[in-house]
Amino acid sequence: MTVCEPATTGTVVPTGELDLRRALTGLEGLLVMSMAMMQRHDVDEVINVLKRGVESVTGCQLVNVTFQRDREWITLPPGEPTKPAEPSPSTGERVFVQDNGDSWTSTTAVAVLNGAPGQLVLRSFARPDPEQLFVIERLGDLLGTALADAQVHERHRRRAHELDAANNEMARTVAALQHREGVLEEFARLSTTGTELDVATSLSRLTGSAVVLRDRFGHETTRITVAGRYQPVLERTSLEEVIGGRPELGTIELEVPPDKDRDDASFALRYAGVALGLLRAQAAEMNELENRLSRDLLDDLLGGLPADVAVDRASAQGHDLGVPHDLIVCAWSSDRGHRGHGRDVDHLRMAMARQRLPCLVVRNRGLVVVLAHRGVDMGRLFNDLSRAYGDTNGVIAKGEPANSPEQIPRAYEQARRALRARQQSHNPYGFIAYADLGVDRLLALDGNAEEVERLIRDWLGDLLSYDRRHGTELVSTLAAYLDHGGKYADTSTTLTIHRNTLRYRISRITEISGHDLNDVETQLNLHLATRAWRLRRASVGEPPRNAVR
């Protein structure tokens, strides 16, 4: 826009006498329009009032208005694109009239308080008379006042809106803080008086999310779902926290729906993990204490604890020794490397828990020993342990029922003998009871030790001496051969040797021992001797890794 200046082409409004009647008529319409503008309190609406009433008041059409709005020059009327205007010179109260050939433009200052004056530009087809110029000049004053008032109200509205937004944000912040304070109080209370299920349930309720608890092995222990809510898997966000910051305590996972605040969910998850960490750490300490007391008790029972002392100590730990008990020993081997003793005990505890029989578990002399109320399902126990270890390379053995604490050491020795007998058999894996040993029960009795040793010397003495001198395995070959009823194919498979090698060894056995292996009586005595030799010489522990089932 070109700003009109008092140049030679411009005409200055005359200052002579006015027609007061015509001037008052124009001022009356101007007063009505100014009242309408002052009531709008909005810049755009002020300009709309100006556009609608300017022609009836001044006899001219509105060209544009230039003024400062929020320290930026803009040019209006409504409906036209705004564009920056050149700063207006200080024109005071004077009206500049310019002849454009086919029309006249009248420019007057828009006196905005505390700001640079703008311009009001009007167009007419005849030169404005003094009364029109007088009204135009007054219109500039009133328009400036209305615009200033509108901008003040706009600033007030903007500040009120900003204040409302700030108040709303503060209210949201306070609500979030109160919510998080409630979360902290909830989990602080549950960490001392609640359970894992209580913590998981509260976390699900506070976050509106599904909760999954896992133990240190990654096995799911608890799952809380949100009733009535279904979200496709791709729309959920999974958050995971290590419980108490200790991997051995397990993890907690939160499946957050897309309509829930992730930051609040993360906050709740973090402190739920802290509460669970305290609960699990406390439970682990209590469990370790109970386990230690149980281990000490069972160790003493295996060593022969007096009945009255045993019953009192067991009662103090909540275990009833007044009913018959099964005593079971367990040995497992695995090709997957070393296993911690604690995990062996854990596997047996969990397997016994499935049978819902009160029990005491301890590791003793290389074996895992369990003393349980009578009625243990040996087949189920072996299957559960096989699943826990991931293989069937183990053996469990049970002694005769112990009807009193004094009989527990005897049942323990019987279980060990049964275990050793099973390990040294051609089928070393599975489960066995001492009552199923048959003749091995006689061979394993300590009271028969002298006669059994004589049996071994009489029938195997020459072969044992030969094996010691030459580092051979003729006795173990003979034992396998007799276990398989003299079948070369089965024996060679068990020993993983060629049939010709087996035939050679059998011929050497016949030659060195002087026994006829085709004689039935001789076979029986040799078979008893080899079984006694294995029972007396073999150590009790994990079965051989290369044993054939």
Secondary structure, 3 states (H helix, E strand, C coil): CCCCCCCCCEEECCCCCCCHHHHHHHHHHHHHHHHHHHCCCCHHHHHHHHHHHHHHHHCCEEEEEEEEECCEEEEECCCCCCCCCCCCCCCCCCEEEEECCCCEEEEEEECCCCCCCEEEEEEECCCCCHHHHHHHHHHHHHHHHHHHHHHHHHHHHHHHHHHHHHHHHHHHHHHHHHHHHHHHHHHHHHHHHCCHHHHHHHHHHHHCCEEEEECCCCCEEEEECCCCCCCCHHHCEEEEEEHHHCHHHCEEEEEECCCCCHHHHHHHHHHHHHHHHHHHHHHHHHHHHHHHHHHHHHHHHHHCCCHHHHHHHHHHCCCCCCCCEEEEEEEECCCCCCCCHHHHHHHHHHHHHHCCCCEEEEEECCEEEEEEECCCCHHHHHHHHHHHHCCCCEEEEECCCECCHHHHHHHHHHHHHHHHHHHCCCCCCEEEEHHHCCHHHHHHCHHHHHHHHHHHHHHHHHHHHHHHHHCCCHHHHHHHHHHCCCCHHHHHHHHCCCHHHHHHHHHHHHHHHCCCCCCHHHHHHHHHHHHHHHHHHCCCCCCCCCCCC
